[in-house]
Amino acid sequence: MRVSEPRRATLVATLTRAPGPGELAELPPAVDVLEVRADLTGELDVAALRAAFPGKLLYTLRSAAEKGTFGGGANERRQRLLRAADAYDLVDLEGERDLGAELLAALPAERRLISWHGAAEPLVDLEHRAAHLMKTPAALYKLVVFATQPGEALLPLELLAHTRRDDVVAFAAGAVGTWTRLVAPYLGAPWVYGSAWDDPAAPGQLPVARLVADYALPELRPIRSLCGVVGMPALHSLSPRLHNAGYRALELPFLYLPFEAPGLGDFWLEVVEESLLPDCGMPLVGLSVTTPFKASAVAVAGALSPLAERLSVANTLVCHDGVWEGDTTDGEGVLLALGWRGVNVAGARVALVGAGGAGRVAALVLALAGAAVTVVNRDVERGTAVAAELALPFRPLADFSAAGFDIVVQATPLGRREGDALPFPVDELGPGMVVVELIYGTAPTPLARAAVAAGAAVVDGREVLLGQALGQFRRMTGHELPVEVGRRALGLSPDGLEARGGAP
């Protein structure tokens, strides 16, 4: 089953706390329904909600038995739901405990949402559960599986593919199931849930602002192929926003998803090699691979580029004629980002701090481009081994000073969050030096700000992300991602000067 014509889902914003003054007005205009999770928010002033929000109001009192926080007795629950039936447009009734005659009499079928939330179970049992819920007339039926393994996340999508109904919402909760929330609408699920703000009502739930910015929901374009980023973690990645912006700009029938997985092997066996997505008309054709799976990606690839084979790492997997081909674009990202700043790599003295997968690739590519690269690493044994493998000099991080280098590439996972220790001392940074970040956030990192304060120029990690994504986009789609579209999607300035310091 595949959507062939553009259509629109219903976008639901879930409240997990009482809104402050003006907060509801900040929700994206595309939000249609406001869900009050009364087990989290308590009872709210419905008149105030209606005054601030123009759409429909949904009342939910999720029980502790279904991963909510309401632990009261049956009578209290019934009374709260009865009061909600008088005040709200829709009420969520849990199929296991709320289908008594009194509640059903108080709530017409067109205002009922009948739900179930529980652990993964065989598909036949899930289908029987859905059929049982559907015996009671309702506007919508919602079934949510709490998934802990990649294969469990497929169960609700299989249910949608089999039922082929437009009144069933089904997806997997949990970080490994976030991507199913995004695919479900293309299999007929009419609603998409997101948190009103950054505090999710359930694990794996994304804010509605991200659903709009990264996936252009609630609009549903025709989709014929899926791509995504796989890692642990992966939900923070800006790659979906970047790639999906390119697809929309070029009108390509692709959708790019976040695949968080505890292990690449299980994800490969349970999702990539499963037939469900191809059978639904949306085969998975490309993956960006991030921490900690870049080495594992080599093992699942059927063919490797010379660079990926030499370094035994891959950040890109693309399926061509049934064969998954592994490649790495991390080095391309660094070179392109430096080139956009007018930095001449040939002859430059470069310190590469961090000897992980991305660092090794960047070190080799910079060396091949004519730079004099020194590998710097906290773990002396690993750093020495990587430097020897690449035939480059090594310096322990404990003895590292930026003095004497033209470019310092920060390739460790440190320094993304406020309060993190800086990955190397910034005392010797100054005008004429360039710091390249391989990590990124939605704004300059603490290291970037410290480097700018010292007078150095900084290449933001989002610029490196864009540089390496250009090659991935080309390999996955056969088209070029417009750079200006990518810069806009990542919040980068058109002139490429995110953190102004000393001139490079």
N, C-alpha and C positions, 0 to 999 in steps of 0.2 A: 504494500500500500504506500503510495507517495502522493503528496500534494502536487497537483499539476497547475493549479491556478493560485495566484496570491490571495491570501485571506488574512484574517486578524484573530488573534486569541484574546481572551479576557485577562487583563493584568490585575493581579490581586496584591495589595500591599498589606503585610501583616504587622499589627501593632503588638509590641512586647512590653510596652510601658505607656503610661499616660502621655499624650503629646503635650509639648510646651507651647506657649503662645506663638502662633505663626508657623509652627513646624509642619502642619498638614498642608499649608499653602506651598511648601517647598517640595512636595512630592511631584514627580514627573506628571505632566498633564495627561499622559497616556494611562494612568492608573484608573481602572474602572470600579474596583471593589476595595473597600477597606475592611480587613478582617480584624476584629477585636479578639485577641486571645485572652479571654477573661480570666483564665487560670493564671495568667502572668500579669495582666494589667489591673485586675480587680474590675468592679463594675464602673463603667464610665458614664459621663453625662451624654446621653444620646443626642439631645437637642444641640449641645455644643458641637458634637461631631458633625451633625447635619449642617450646621451653620458654616463649618469650616471646610467640609468636603462635599462635593456635588454628586458623587456617585453613590452606589449601593453600599449598605452596611451589612456585614456578615458577623454573626456572633458564634464564637467557638469556646467551649469549656472543655479543653482536652484533659482527659483523665490520666491519672498516674499509670493506669494499666496500659495506656496507649502512648506512653512517653511524654505526657503532659505533667502538670504539677497539681491538678485538682485531686485532693485525697479525701474530700468530704463524703458524707453518706448519701444514699440513694435519694432520700427525701429532699435534702438540700439541693442536690443536683437537679432534680425534677423541677423544684420551685424556681431556681435560677433560669432554667431553660424556658419555663412557662412565661416568666417575666420578659425574657428576650423575645419570645414569639410575639408579644404585643408591641415591641419597640423596634425590632430590626427587620430589614428586608428579607434576610435569609438567616437560617440557623443551622449549624452543623450538628447533626444527630449521630452519635456513635452507634453503629449497627448492633454492637454487642450488648448495649445497655439502655438505649434511649427510645426504643420503638414501642413503648407502651401506648395503650389506647388514649390516655388523657393527652399526652404530648402530640400524638398524631392528629387528634381532633382539633387541637389548638393551632396547628400549623398546616395549612394547605400544602398539597404536594409540590406546587410550583415554588414554594418558599423553603423546601427541605433540601439539605445537602446531607446525604447519608455516607458515613465514612468508616474506614477501618485502617488502623496503623499497627503493624506488627512485624515480627521476625520473618526472614525469608523462609519460604516453604515451597514444595514442588509445584510446578505450574498447574497441574491438574487440581491441586487443593486450592490454589489462588483463584482459579476459574470457578470452582464450586463456591468459594466464599463470595465472589462477585455476584454469582447467580442468586445466592441467598439474599444479598443486600437488595438486588433488583426486584425481589418479590414485593418490596414496599415502594409504591410510587414516589418519585422524587424528581427534582429538577436536575440534580447531579449526583453521581456516585464517585467517591474518592477512595482509592486504595493505595496505601503507601507502605513500601517494604523498607525496613531498616537494614541496609546492606553493609556488610563488613568486608566482603570479598568481591572482586570485579564481576564474577559471573552472576552473583546474586542481583546485581544492579540491572541485569537484562530482564529479569522476571516481569516487572511491570510493563516493559516495552513489549514483551511477548504477549502479555494479556491484551494490550491495546491492539496489537496486530491481529489477534484472534477474534476479539469481540467486534472490532470495526464499528463502534458506536461513537456518537458525538456527544454523549452525556456521561462519559467516564473519564475521570482524571486519575492517572496512575503514574507514579514515578518512584525512584529509590531515594530515601533519605540517607544522610551520611556523606562524607566527603567523596567516597568512591562512587556515589550515585549522583553527584551534582549534574553531571553531563546529561543524565536521563531526564532531568527537569526541562532541559533545553530541546531535547529531541522529541519528547512526548507530544508537544503540540503538532508536530509534523506527522504524527501517527493518529491524530484525531482528538487528543485531549484538549478540551475547549478552554481550560483555565491554566494560567501559569502563576505560581506563588513566588513572591519575593518579600524580603523583610523591608519594612518601611525605612529603617535606617541601618546602621552597621551591626546591630545586635540581632542575630537570627533567631527565629522561633524554633528552628529545628536544625540539627547539624547538616551542613552542606547547602543551606539556603543562602542565596545571594541577595544583596540589596536590590530593590527595584531600579535604582539609578544605574546599577551595573547591567541589569537585564536590558535596559534601554540603550545604554552607551556601548556595551560590548556586543550585543546580539540583535539590536534594533527591534526588540520586542516592544509591543505586541504584534507588529506586522510580521507576516510569515511569507517569505519569498519561496519560489520553487527551488527545491534542493535535490541535487542528484549525486553529490559526493560529500563525504565528511573528512575533515582533517582535525588535528588537535595537538595539544601539548601534553605529554605524559611525564610525570615526575612525582616526587614526594618531598615537599608539597608542590601543588600545581595551581591551586585556586587563586593564589595571589598574582598569577602571571598576567601581564599586559598583552601577551601574544594574541589571545582571542579578539581583543579590541582592535589590534593592528591588522590582523589578517582579515577579519570580517569587514572592516572598513574598506580594505582593498577589494574584496569580493563585491561589495555593494557598488563601489565606484565603477568597477568594470562590468557589472551585471553578470557575474559568474555564479552558477548554481551550486555554490559550495557553502558549507557551514563549518566553522572552526570551534572546537570544544575544549574544555579543561578536563583532562583525564588524570585524576589523582589516584595513585595505586600503591599499595604496600610493596609490590614487587613487579618488575617488568615481565618476568616469566609467566606468572599467573594471569596478568592482564593480557598477555599475548595469546595464551591458550584459551582463556575464557571469553575474551571479547574480540580480539583481532581475527582469530581463526574460526570463530563462530559464524554461522551463516545468516543469523537474524538480520543484521544490518543490510547486507546485500539483498536478501529476500524482500526487505522493505523498500528497496530501490534507493538506498543511501549507503553504498559501500564506503568503508574507511580506506582512504587512498594515500594519506600522508600524515606523518607524525613528526613534530618537533620533540626532541628528547632532552630533558633537563636533569638536574641533580636528583638522585644519584645514579641514573641509569645509562649514562653515556657509554660506559664500558660494556654493560649488558646488551646494549643495542647492537653491538658488533656480533654477538652470539646469535641473535634472532634474524639478522640480515642474511639474505640469500646471495648477495653480491655487495662488494665494497669498492668505494673509490680508492685510488692509490693513497691519498692522504689519510683516509680513515683506516685503511689497512696498515699503513706504516705506524700510526699512533695507537691503534686498537681502541679508538673511540669514535662515536658518531653522534651528532646532534640532530640528524635528519634521516628519516626513513620514508621512502616513497615506493609505492607499489606500481610497477610497470609490467604489464602482461603477466600478472600473477606472481612476480618475483619482487620481494622487498629489497630495495637497494639502499645501502647505508652510505652517508657522506657527512662531512662536517663543514659548517659555515662559520664557526666561531672566529677563525682567523680572518675571514673576509669581513666580518663585522668590525673588527678592530681597525683593519686597514682602511675600510671605507669611512669610518667615523673620523679617523685622523686626516684622511684626504679631504673630507668636507671642511675641516678646519685649516687646510692649507699646510699641514705638517709634513715635511719631507722625511720619510722614514730611512731612506738610504743613508748610511753613515751615522745615524743617530745612536746614541748610547742609551740602551733600554734596560731597565730593571723590571723583571717579570716576577711579581710577588704572588706566590701561590703555584703549587705544582699539581693541581687537579686536572681534570679533563680539559676544561676550557683554557686553562693556563698553558698546558702543554701545547695545544693547538696554536694559541696565540704566539707562544715563544718561537715555534718552528716557522710559522708563516712570516713573522717579523724578521727572523734571521734570513729566510729565503729572499725577503725583499731588500736585504742589504743592511739591516740594523745589526749593531753589536749588542747582543742580548746576554744578560746575566740572569740566571734563575735564582730567586730568593725564596726560601721556605723555612717555616718554623721547624718542621720535622727534618732534621739534618739527613737522616738515612734516606728518606723518600726523595728529598730535594737533590741529594747527590746522585741518586739513581736516575732521576729524570734528566738532570743535566748531562750525565754521561750518555744516556740514550740519545739525546739530541746533539751531543758533541758541543755543549755550551758550558761556560764557567758557572760555578755555583758559589753563593754566599749565604751563610746562615742568617735568618731574620734577626737573631740576637745581635749580630754585628753589622746590621744594615744601616746605611745612611744614604739619603737621596742625593747628597752632594756628589757632583761629578756625573750625574745622569741627565739626559735631556728629557726622557720620557719614563714615567713610572706607571706600569700597568698593574692595577689592583685586581687580582684574580682569585681572591679568597672569598669565602661566604660571609666574612665579618663586615660589620659596619652598616647594615641595612637599616636597623632600628635605632631610635633615639636611646642613648645610654650604652650602646655597644662600644666596646673598646675599639679604637682605631687600629686598622690592620698593620700599620707601620708608623714610625715617628714622622711628623710633618715639620720638625724644626728646621730641616735643611732645604725645604722647598722654597722656591722664590721665583721672581720674574724670569721669563724665558724657558721655564720648565712646564711640562704638560703631564697631568695625571689622567689616566684613563680608567674609568670604573667599568667593571664587567657586571656588577650587581646594579640593581636599580630599584627605585620606588616611584611613587607618583610625583616626587619632588627631589631636588638634590639631596644626596646622603650627607650624614655628618662629616665624612671624610671630604666630600666635595666642598662643603662650606669651609672646612678648616684649610684646605688647599688654596681656595680663593683668598681667604684671609691672609695667607702667607704670600700671596702675589702670583701663584701659579695659575696656569690655564687648566680647565677641567673639561674632559670629554665625558658627558653624562652617560650613565649606563643605558639610558633609553636610546641614545644615539647608536650605541653598539648593538643593542637589540634590533633596531631598525636595519642596521647594516647587515647583520647576519640573517634577518628575516627576508631581505630581498632575494637572497639565493634560495632560501627555502620556498618562498612563494613561487618563484620561477620553476623550481623542480617539481612542485606539487601541482601547479595549474597550467604550466606552459605559457604564462603571461607575466608581464613585469608589473610589480607593485609600484604605483606612482609615488615617488618620494614625498611629494608635498602632501599626499593623502596620509601617508604614514606619519609624517611629522605632526600633522594636525591631530591624528588619532592618539598619539602619545603625549600630547600637550607640549610639544617642542616648538620653540620659536622658529619662524621661517628663516632667520639668518644663521641658525645653528649655534648661537652663543648663549647656552643655558646658564653657564656659570662663568662670569667674566673675571679673568685674572690677568696675569702678565701675558703679553702677546706671545703666541707660539713662535 
